[in-house]
Amino acid sequence: MKITRTSPFTGKTNTLDIPVKQSQLDAWRSGELIQVAMPDVSAEHREFLMTGITPADWDDTFGEAE
């Protein structure tokens, strides 16, 4: 599913194709923990859903993970 968010780090609007179902989004928006609602979605994609921060934004701001 294509999800569009604006990064608070860059102000850019980005769209990512995330393997998430509408039912998972609905569960999360209804209060379920995102990692419970979407256990098969990567942490990077869950971060994007919650905050709009892309993996590239994160690396540019804090450096790449070791």
VOBA-1610 file (N, C-alpha, C; in pm, whole numbers, padded with zeros to 5 digits, always signed):
BEGIN
Met+00085-00116+00000Met+00000+00000+00000Met+00091+00123+00000Lys+00060+00219-00084Lys+00139+00342-00090Lys+00093+00434+00024Ile+00191+00475+00104Ile+00166+00561+00220Ile+00248+00688+00200Thr+00184+00802+00220Thr+00251+00931+00206Thr+00255+01001+00341Arg+00374+01047+00377Arg+00395+01121+00501Arg+00497+01231+00475Thr+00498+01331+00563Thr+00596+01438+00555Thr+00697+01420+00667Ser+00824+01424+00631Ser+00932+01406+00727Ser+00949+01531+00812Pro+00950+01516+00945Pro+00975+01631+01031Pro+01121+01676+01025Phe+01210+01590+00976Phe+01351+01624+00965Phe+01379+01712+00844Thr+01316+01679+00731Thr+01347+01748+00605Thr+01234+01836+00554Gly+01112+01811+00600Gly+00997+01882+00549Gly+00949+01829+00415Lys+01017+01728+00362Lys+00979+01668+00235Lys+00866+01569+00253Thr+00778+01563+00153Thr+00672+01464+00152Thr+00721+01345+00072Asn+00713+01227+00132Asn+00761+01104+00070Asn+00648+01002+00064Thr+00654+00917-00037Thr+00560+00806-00050Thr+00639+00677-00056Leu+00605+00584+00031Leu+00667+00452+00031Leu+00559+00347+00008Asp+00598+00241-00062Asp+00509+00127-00082Asp+00537+00028+00031Ile+00447+00021+00126Ile+00467-00058+00247Ile+00373-00179+00244Pro+00426-00298+00274Pro+00342-00418+00272Pro+00253-00426+00396Val+00150-00344+00397Val+00059-00338+00510Val-00085-00346+00458Lys-00170-00408+00537Lys-00311-00421+00500Lys-00392-00312+00571Gln-00503-00277+00512Gln-00590-00177+00573Gln-00634-00219+00712Ser-00660-00348+00731Ser-00703-00395+00863Ser-00594-00373+00968Gln-00467-00384+00927Gln-00357-00359+01020Gln-00349-00211+01056Leu-00364-00125+00955Leu-00366+00019+00981Leu-00480+00056+01075Asp-00597-00002+01050Asp-00713+00025+01132Asp-00690-00018+01277Ala-00628-00135+01296Ala-00600-00184+01431Ala-00505-00089+01503Trp-00402-00045+01435Trp-00305+00048+01494Trp-00372+00181+01528Arg-00450+00233+01435Arg-00518+00361+01458Arg-00622+00351+01569Ser-00667+00229+01598Ser-00764+00208+01706Ser-00697+00187+01841Gly-00563+00193+01843Gly-00493+00186+01970Gly-00403+00067+01992Glu-00405-00029+01901Glu-00316-00143+01916Glu-00171-00098+01891Leu-00078-00154+01965Leu+00063-00123+01942Leu+00100-00156+01798Ile+00178-00068+01735Ile+00209-00087+01593Ile+00282-00219+01568Gln+00372-00258+01659Gln+00446-00382+01639Gln+00357-00505+01656Val+00247-00490+01726Val+00151-00599+01741Val+00059-00602+01619Ala+00015-00485+01576Ala-00076-00476+01461Ala-00007-00516+01331Met+00125-00491+01322Met+00199-00514+01197Met+00329-00589+01223Pro+00323-00710+01273Pro+00446-00780+01310Pro+00538-00812+01192Asp+00484-00819+01072Asp+00566-00852+00955Asp+00617-00729+00881Val+00580-00610+00927Val+00628-00486+00865Val+00759-00448+00934Ser+00858-00407+00856Ser+00990-00375+00911Ser+00982-00257+01008Ala+01078-00251+01098Ala+01084-00140+01193Ala+01097-00006+01120Glu+01172-00003+01011Glu+01189+00120+00935Glu+01057+00167+00874His+00980+00073+00823His+00850+00110+00766His+00752+00151+00875Arg+00758+00084+00989Arg+00670+00125+01100Arg+00705+00266+01146Glu+00833+00297+01152Glu+00877+00432+01188Glu+00822+00535+01089Phe+00828+00502+00961Phe+00774+00592+00859Phe+00624+00613+00879Leu+00553+00506+00908Leu+00409+00519+00932Leu+00380+00611+01051Met+00456+00597+01158Met+00432+00674+01279Met+00476+00819+01267Thr+00593+00842+01203Thr+00655+00974+01210Thr+00678+01042+01076Gly+00681+00964+00967Gly+00715+01021+00837Gly+00864+01021+00810Ile+00943+00970+00903Ile+01088+00967+00887Ile+01127+00846+00803Thr+01196+00870+00691Thr+01242+00761+00605Thr+01373+00705+00659Pro+01410+00584+00616Pro+01540+00531+00656Pro+01655+00625+00616Ala+01646+00686+00497Ala+01751+00778+00452Ala+01757+00902+00542Asp+01641+00954+00583Asp+01639+01069+00675Asp+01710+01033+00805Trp+01680+00915+00855Trp+01738+00870+00982Trp+01890+00860+00969Asp+01937+00797+00861Asp+02081+00783+00839Asp+02149+00919+00822Asp+02086+01009+00747Asp+02144+01142+00726Asp+02152+01220+00856Thr+02057+01202+00944Thr+02052+01277+01069Thr+02141+01217+01177Phe+02138+01084+01191Phe+02207+01019+01302Phe+02322+00928+01261Gly+02345+00912+01132Gly+02448+00821+01083Gly+02390+00682+01067Glu+02457+00604+00985Glu+02411+00468+00959Glu+02436+00378+01078Ala+02347+00281+01097Ala+02364+00184+01206Ala+02483+00095+01177Glu+02552+00056+01283Glu+02668-00030+01266Glu+02631-00175+01275
//
